[in-house]
Amino acid sequence: GTGPAALFDRIALVTHGGYVGAALAWVGLTLFGPAISAILLIGVAIVGVIVIGFSISAFLFLPLAQETPRVDGEEELRDQGHLAAGAGEFESCEGRLR
């Protein structure tokens, strides 16, 4: 069958979340309908991710946070004052190379 009653079908219970999942889905579908239930489920998932401490910004900017490969001798040039702190291989104390 279809609809909220189909959630308690024996095969659906075994393969799709059991009685707890079926009860939550039944309440959502009966009270709010499929669209609002999906929105609420997504909201609950987002709250769960926030509660466990997942940082969306850290995930999005992870490639930027990785250290760039260094050029041989770059640390020595920086220590001698030939490279500004945080500068790459193309920036010197006098400014950018032309």
Buried (B, 14 or more C-beta within 10 A) or exposed (E): EEEBEEBEEEEBBEEEBEEEEBEBBBEBBEEEEEEEBEEBEEEEEEEEEEEEEEEEEEEEEEEEEEEEEEEEEBEEBBEEEBBEEEBEEEEBEEEEEE
